[in-house]
């Protein structure tokens, strides 16, 4: 998404600082497929003019957030302080991790909490046995909502007009041969998730990943996040996942809701 020139959407208004937005866009354009980039690469991925991208990179380098090596840029380790600050300020470890660890102790495998980030889910907390080499789920990672159980739960709770807009704008990609990409079927899946109070995804995001997710609510009943329990598709079916883990997921979701009164900064950060 371009951030060059006049702002739009959230960028409207005299209080919006475009230089800051551009700097953040530069930081966010680095990922696992683009760990190091030239100035031209950064400008292309952010939609910035090369001169603007150069000034942003220079500023970020001066602050220690990026480094330039042979005319190519990489993120510096200092970027980790940004995510660490969120973890400390919102008390994620105290508020969310005890329940994720409890679920992993009960069932093994992995458990996570995520929120909607546009059409994607953003992992806020994650716990895993680390028995299998599946480094897919980790804090700060985003994945398309339509292909995940947590995404389906969260999307299903949006107002109907928002769901209609989401599906109209969606350009789903087949991540596996099982990934559901048909808008009509996805609409049905979201309706079922809303009615049942949970969603299951089998080999949708990646082969071997079966997951069950339910919503996490704030004290007023508003859905603010999702929690899941996932396992290896070759060892557990969707039906067994629901039969064995749904009740304990509901216990964990309720307990997390109760912690929001002790950690209001976490709740406010999720809304």
C-alpha positions in Angstrom: 0.0 0.0 0.0 1.4 3.3 -1.0 2.0 5.9 1.7 3.5 8.5 -0.6 1.8 11.8 -1.3 -1.5 12.8 0.4 -2.8 10.5 3.1 -6.0 8.6 2.8 -8.3 6.8 5.3 -6.5 7.0 8.6 -4.0 9.4 7.0 -6.5 12.2 6.8 -6.2 15.1 9.2 -3.7 17.7 10.3 -2.5 15.4 13.2 -1.3 12.7 10.8 2.5 12.6 10.5 3.3 11.2 7.0 7.1 11.0 7.7 6.4 8.6 10.6 4.0 6.6 8.5 6.6 6.3 5.7 9.2 5.2 8.2 6.9 2.5 9.6 6.0 1.3 6.1 9.7 0.9 5.3 10.2 -1.2 8.4 7.2 -3.4 7.6 8.2 -4.1 4.0 11.0 -6.4 5.2 9.9 -10.0 5.6 11.2 -13.6 5.2 11.1 -13.3 1.4 12.7 -9.9 1.4 15.3 -9.9 4.3 17.6 -7.5 2.5 16.8 -5.0 -0.2 18.2 -2.2 -2.3 16.8 1.3 -2.2 14.9 0.5 -5.4 13.4 -2.6 -3.8 12.2 -0.7 -0.8 10.7 2.1 -2.9 8.8 -0.5 -5.0 7.5 -2.4 -2.0 6.3 0.7 -0.1 5.1 2.7 -3.1 7.4 5.6 -2.0 9.4 7.7 -4.3 13.1 6.7 -4.3 14.1 10.0 -2.7 11.6 9.6 0.0 12.5 6.0 0.6 16.2 7.0 0.8 15.5 9.7 3.5 13.4 7.2 5.5 16.2 4.6 5.3 18.8 7.1 6.3 16.8 8.2 9.3 16.1 4.6 10.4 19.8 3.8 10.0 20.8 6.7 12.1 18.4 5.5 14.8 19.8 2.0 14.6 16.8 0.2 13.2 18.3 -0.7 9.8 21.8 -1.2 8.5 23.3 -0.6 5.0 25.7 -3.2 3.7 27.0 -3.0 0.1 24.1 -0.7 -0.9 21.6 -3.1 0.5 19.5 -2.7 3.6 18.7 -5.1 6.4 16.7 -4.7 9.6 18.9 -4.2 12.7 18.4 -6.1 15.9 17.1 -3.0 17.6 13.8 -3.5 15.8 13.1 -6.2 18.4 12.8 -3.6 21.1 9.6 -2.3 19.4 7.8 -5.7 19.8 9.3 -6.3 23.2 7.9 -3.0 24.4 4.4 -4.1 23.5 4.9 -7.4 25.2 6.0 -5.7 28.4 3.5 -2.9 28.3 0.5 -5.1 27.6 1.6 -7.9 30.0 1.1 -10.6 27.4 3.1 -13.1 29.4 1.0 -12.7 32.5 -2.3 -12.4 30.9 -2.3 -14.8 28.0 0.6 -17.3 28.3 -0.6 -19.1 31.4 -3.7 -20.3 29.5 -1.8 -21.2 26.4 0.7 -23.2 28.4 -2.2 -24.9 30.2 -3.7 -26.0 26.9 -0.4 -27.3 25.6 0.2 -29.2 28.8 -3.3 -30.8 28.5 -3.1 -31.6 24.8 0.4 -31.1 23.5 0.8 -29.5 20.1 0.3 -25.7 20.1 -2.0 -22.9 21.1 -2.2 -19.2 20.1 -4.1 -16.0 20.5 -4.5 -13.6 17.6 -6.4 -10.5 16.5 -7.7 -9.3 13.1 -5.3 -7.1 11.2 -7.3 -6.0 8.2 -8.1 -9.2 6.3 -5.3 -11.1 8.2 -4.8 -12.5 11.6 -1.9 -11.2 13.7 -0.4 -13.6 16.3 -0.2 -11.9 19.7 0.8 -14.9 21.8 1.9 -18.5 21.0 3.0 -21.6 22.9 4.1 -24.9 21.3 5.7 -28.2 22.3 8.1 -27.6 19.4 8.1 -31.3 18.5 7.6 -30.7 14.8 9.5 -28.4 12.6 6.6 -26.2 11.8 7.8 -22.6 12.5 4.6 -21.2 11.0 3.0 -19.7 14.1 5.0 -17.1 16.1 4.3 -13.8 17.7 4.0 -10.9 15.2 3.3 -13.1 12.2 0.3 -12.5 10.0 -1.7 -15.0 7.9 -4.7 -14.7 5.7 -7.9 -14.9 7.8 -9.8 -17.1 5.3 -7.3 -19.9 5.7 -7.1 -20.1 9.5 -9.5 -21.2 12.2 -8.9 -18.0 14.2 -9.4 -15.9 11.2 -12.7 -17.5 10.4 -13.9 -17.0 14.0 -13.0 -13.4 14.0 -14.3 -12.6 10.5 -17.6 -14.3 11.3 -18.1 -11.8 14.1 -17.9 -8.8 11.9 -21.2 -7.0 10.9 -22.8 -8.5 7.8 -22.0 -5.5 5.6 -18.3 -5.8 6.6 -18.3 -9.5 5.7 -19.9 -8.7 2.4 -17.2 -6.1 1.7 -14.4 -8.5 2.8 -15.6 -11.2 0.5 -16.1 -8.8 -2.4 -12.5 -7.6 -2.1 -10.9 -10.9 -1.2 -8.5 -12.4 -3.7 -7.8 -15.8 -2.0 -4.8 -17.9 -2.9 -4.6 -21.7 -2.9 -2.0 -22.2 -0.1 -2.6 -26.0 -0.3 -4.8 -28.1 -2.5 -7.4 -28.0 0.3 -7.5 -24.3 0.8 -11.0 -23.0 0.3 -11.1 -20.1 -2.1 -14.7 -20.1 -3.3 -16.4 -16.9 -1.9 -19.8 -18.7 -1.7 -18.4 -21.5 0.4 -16.4 -19.1 2.5 -19.5 -17.2 3.3 -21.1 -20.4 4.4 -18.1 -21.3 6.6 -18.3 -17.9 8.3 -22.0 -18.3 8.9 -21.4 -21.7 10.4 -18.6 -20.4 12.6 -20.8 -17.6 13.9 -23.7 -20.1 14.6 -21.5 -22.8 16.2 -19.2 -20.5 18.2 -16.1 -22.1 16.8 -14.3 -22.8 13.6 -12.1 -25.6 12.4 -9.5 -25.5 9.6 -7.8 -28.6 8.2 -4.8 -28.3 5.9 -6.0 -24.8 4.8 -2.9 -22.8 5.7 -0.3 -25.5 5.3 -0.3 -29.3 5.0 -0.4 -31.0 8.4 -2.1 -28.2 10.3 -5.5 -28.9 11.9 -6.8 -26.2 14.3 -9.9 -25.3 16.3 -10.5 -21.7 17.4 -13.1 -19.8 19.5 -13.6 -16.1 20.2 -12.2 -14.3 23.2 -14.5 -11.6 24.5 -14.1 -8.5 26.6 -16.1 -8.1 29.8 -19.0 -6.5 27.8 -19.2 -9.5 25.5 -17.5 -8.0 22.5 -15.2 -10.3 20.6 -11.7 -8.9 20.7 -9.5 -11.9 19.8 -9.4 -15.6 19.1 -7.7 -18.5 20.8 -6.9 -21.8 19.2 -5.5 -25.3 19.7 -3.8 -27.0 16.8 -2.3 -30.3 16.0 -0.9 -32.4 13.2 -3.5 -33.5 10.7 -2.1 -37.0 10.5 -2.7 -37.6 14.2 -6.0 -35.8 14.9 -9.2 -35.2 13.0 -11.3 -32.1 13.1 -14.1 -34.0 14.9 -11.8 -35.3 17.6 -10.3 -31.8 18.1 -13.8 -30.4 18.8 -14.8 -33.3 21.0 -11.6 -33.3 23.1 -10.6 -29.6 23.2 -13.5 -27.3 22.7 -14.6 -27.3 26.4 -11.1 -26.5 27.6 -10.7 -23.8 25.0 -13.9 -22.2 26.3 -12.5 -22.3 29.9 -9.3 -20.6 28.7 -11.3 -17.9 26.8 -13.4 -17.2 29.9 -10.3 -16.9 32.1 -8.6 -14.5 29.6 -11.7 -12.4 29.6 -11.4 -12.2 33.4 -7.8 -11.1 33.2 -8.7 -8.0 31.2 -9.8 -6.2 34.4 -6.2 -6.6 35.7 -4.5 -5.8 32.5 -6.6 -3.0 30.8 -3.7 -2.0 28.6 -3.8 -5.4 26.9 -7.6 -5.1 26.3 -7.2 -1.6 24.8 -4.5 -2.8 22.6 -6.6 -5.6 21.1 -9.7 -3.5 20.3 
